[in-house]
Amino acid sequence: MPSDLAHIDWTRRTEPDDLPEWMDEPCSPGDLQACLADLERVNALTFGYRPTLGFLDDLVASSSLPRPLRILDVGFGGGGLLVRIERWARRRGLPVELTGMDLNPTAATLAKERYGDIPIHWLTGDALAYTDAVDVVLCSLLTHHLATAEIVRFVHWMESTATLGWFVNDLQRSSRSATGFRFLASVLRWHRFVRHDGPVSFARSFTTKDWQRMLAQAGLPPGVAAVVPHFPSRLCVRRVK
């Protein structure tokens, strides 16, 4: 674990500017590719995709769906979530239009190279400038990269943009989880970015009270969005309209 985490106050969120992650800094395409590949292994090993797919199951069971269902994944990283959503939709015979948006142009290049045969639109840019119609907005392990004020703006944008609902899949702040991740990442020899950034991500992540406060600041009335923990160490926010 980075030595500066020993001085973290785990009772409050650490802002990204106060504790940087290496993958947020400029890096080579090779390092980014290796880092994203290991992050997909992390998600698979820790069942990290399951909460989002469960949300989609609930959404399609409770909503009158447009065809195709237009889904936007913000901060898609390695693209693994959208690939699993494509498989999920195909098994259900559900027409979907899948789009990934990421600020890093290398992410889109790598996703197109790896998943070019899958009907997914990989875009580069700021999601808040996205103007196409969207039914569902998703993000996974994105919000802990944002300052708290940016998260509030992002939640407000999702609420005003997604016609059916939105889902945030991120981490639950815990020093124990950070320590456990450090051990696992070392044993499995994950990329050095992952070994450094994983514990940092937990310090930058959230409790239920954090999310309730940010939801209120974004203008959502109490009870409109649900904050739901998922094992292991995930804290998600779900909104179905």
C-alpha positions in Angstrom: 0.0 0.0 0.0 1.4 3.5 -0.7 3.0 4.8 2.4 0.8 7.9 2.5 -2.3 5.8 3.1 -1.1 5.1 6.6 -2.1 8.7 7.4 -5.5 8.6 5.8 -8.6 9.6 7.8 -11.0 6.8 6.8 -13.9 8.6 8.4 -14.1 11.0 5.4 -13.5 10.8 1.7 -10.1 11.7 0.4 -10.4 14.0 -2.7 -8.5 12.9 -5.8 -6.3 16.0 -5.8 -5.1 15.1 -2.4 -4.2 11.5 -3.3 -3.4 10.9 -7.0 -3.7 7.7 -8.9 -1.1 6.8 -11.4 -3.5 5.8 -14.1 -5.0 9.3 -14.0 -1.6 10.7 -15.2 -0.3 10.6 -18.7 1.1 7.1 -19.5 2.2 5.0 -22.4 -0.4 3.0 -24.4 1.3 -0.2 -23.3 1.0 0.7 -19.6 -2.7 1.7 -20.1 -3.5 -1.5 -22.0 -1.8 -3.7 -19.3 -3.5 -1.8 -16.5 -7.0 -2.0 -18.1 -6.5 -5.7 -18.8 -5.7 -6.3 -15.1 -8.6 -4.2 -14.0 -10.9 -6.4 -16.0 -9.4 -9.4 -14.2 -10.1 -7.6 -10.9 -13.8 -7.1 -12.0 -14.2 -10.7 -13.0 -12.6 -12.1 -9.8 -14.6 -9.8 -7.5 -17.9 -10.2 -9.4 -17.7 -6.5 -10.1 -20.0 -6.6 -13.2 -22.8 -8.4 -11.4 -24.4 -5.4 -9.7 -24.7 -3.5 -13.0 -26.2 -6.5 -14.8 -28.6 -7.1 -11.9 -29.7 -3.5 -12.2 -30.4 -4.0 -15.9 -32.4 -7.2 -15.2 -34.6 -5.2 -12.8 -34.9 -2.3 -15.2 -36.1 -4.4 -18.1 -38.5 -6.3 -15.9 -40.2 -3.1 -14.6 -40.1 -0.8 -17.6 -41.7 -0.5 -21.0 -38.6 -0.6 -23.1 -37.8 1.3 -26.3 -36.3 -0.7 -29.1 -33.4 -0.5 -29.3 -32.6 0.2 -25.6 -29.9 2.9 -25.7 -27.2 2.4 -23.1 -24.3 4.8 -22.4 -21.3 3.6 -20.3 -19.4 6.6 -19.1 -15.7 6.0 -18.4 -15.7 2.6 -20.0 -12.0 1.9 -19.4 -11.2 -1.5 -20.9 -14.7 -1.9 -22.3 -15.4 -5.2 -20.5 -18.7 -4.0 -19.0 -20.3 -3.1 -22.4 -19.1 -6.4 -23.8 -20.9 -8.3 -21.1 -24.0 -6.2 -21.6 -24.0 -7.0 -25.3 -23.9 -10.7 -24.3 -26.6 -10.1 -21.7 -28.9 -8.5 -24.3 -28.2 -11.1 -27.0 -29.2 -13.9 -24.6 -32.5 -12.1 -23.9 -33.2 -11.2 -27.6 -33.2 -7.6 -26.5 -32.2 -5.0 -29.2 -29.7 -2.6 -27.7 -27.6 0.4 -28.9 -24.4 0.4 -26.8 -22.1 3.4 -26.5 -19.0 3.9 -24.4 -17.6 7.3 -23.7 -14.1 7.9 -22.2 -12.0 11.0 -21.9 -8.8 9.0 -22.8 -8.5 8.6 -26.6 -6.3 5.6 -26.1 -9.1 3.7 -24.4 -11.3 3.9 -27.5 -8.4 2.8 -29.7 -7.7 -0.2 -27.6 -11.3 -1.2 -27.3 -11.8 -1.0 -31.0 -8.7 -3.2 -31.5 -9.9 -5.8 -29.0 -13.6 -5.7 -29.6 -14.0 -4.5 -33.1 -16.3 -7.3 -34.1 -18.8 -6.4 -31.4 -21.5 -3.7 -32.2 -20.4 -1.1 -29.7 -19.7 2.6 -30.4 -16.5 3.6 -28.7 -16.3 7.4 -28.3 -13.8 9.9 -26.8 -15.0 12.9 -25.0 -16.8 14.5 -22.0 -20.1 12.8 -21.2 -21.6 16.1 -20.1 -21.3 17.3 -23.7 -23.0 14.2 -25.1 -26.3 15.2 -26.8 -27.7 12.0 -28.3 -30.8 10.4 -26.7 -30.0 8.0 -23.9 -32.3 5.6 -22.0 -29.8 4.3 -19.5 -26.5 5.8 -18.2 -24.1 3.5 -16.5 -20.6 4.0 -14.9 -18.3 1.6 -13.1 -15.3 2.6 -11.0 -15.5 6.1 -12.3 -16.9 8.4 -9.6 -13.9 7.9 -7.2 -11.8 9.5 -9.9 -13.9 12.7 -9.7 -13.9 15.5 -7.2 -17.0 15.6 -5.0 -18.3 18.7 -6.8 -17.8 17.0 -10.2 -19.8 14.0 -8.9 -22.7 16.2 -8.0 -22.7 17.7 -11.5 -22.5 14.2 -13.0 -25.4 12.9 -11.0 -27.5 15.9 -12.0 -26.6 15.3 -15.7 -27.5 11.6 -15.4 -30.8 12.4 -13.9 -31.6 14.9 -16.6 -30.3 12.8 -19.4 -31.3 9.2 -18.9 -35.0 8.6 -19.7 -35.3 5.2 -17.8 -32.6 5.3 -15.2 -29.0 5.3 -14.2 -26.6 3.2 -12.2 -23.3 4.0 -10.4 -21.1 1.0 -9.5 -18.1 2.0 -7.3 -16.3 1.1 -4.1 -17.2 1.3 -0.5 -14.6 3.1 1.6 -12.8 0.7 3.9 -9.2 0.5 5.2 -9.7 -3.3 5.6 -10.7 -3.6 1.9 -7.7 -1.5 0.9 -5.4 -3.7 2.8 -7.0 -6.9 1.4 -6.7 -5.5 -2.1 -3.0 -4.7 -1.6 -2.4 -8.3 -0.6 -4.4 -9.8 -3.5 -2.8 -7.5 -6.1 0.7 -8.4 -4.9 0.0 -12.2 -4.9 -1.5 -12.1 -8.4 1.3 -9.8 -9.7 -1.1 -7.3 -11.2 0.2 -4.3 -13.1 2.1 -1.7 -10.9 -0.6 0.9 -11.6 -3.2 -1.5 -10.2 -1.1 -2.3 -7.1 -0.7 1.3 -6.4 -4.1 2.7 -7.4 -6.3 0.0 -5.9 -5.7 1.0 -2.2 -5.8 4.7 -3.2 -9.2 4.1 -4.9 -10.7 2.9 -1.6 -9.5 6.0 0.2 -11.2 8.1 -2.5 -14.4 6.2 -2.4 -17.7 6.5 -0.4 -20.0 5.6 2.4 -23.8 5.6 2.2 -23.9 9.0 3.9 -21.5 10.4 1.4 -23.8 9.4 -1.5 -26.9 10.6 0.3 -25.3 14.0 0.8 -24.2 14.2 -2.9 -27.6 13.1 -4.2 -29.3 15.8 -2.2 -26.8 18.4 -3.5 -27.6 17.2 -7.0 -31.3 18.0 -6.3 -32.7 14.5 -5.9 -35.4 14.1 -3.3 -34.8 11.5 -0.5 -35.6 8.0 -1.6 -35.6 8.7 -5.4 -32.2 6.9 -5.8 -31.2 3.9 -3.6 -27.7 3.4 -2.3 -27.0 -0.3 -2.2 -23.9 -2.2 -0.9 -22.8 -5.3 -2.9 -20.3 -7.9 -1.7 -17.3 -7.5 -1.9 -16.6 -3.9 -1.2 -18.9 -2.3 -3.7 -21.3 0.6 -3.0 -23.8 1.3 -5.8 -26.4 3.9 -6.5 -29.5 2.9 -8.6 -32.2 5.1 -10.0 -35.2 3.7 -11.9 -37.6 6.3 -13.3 
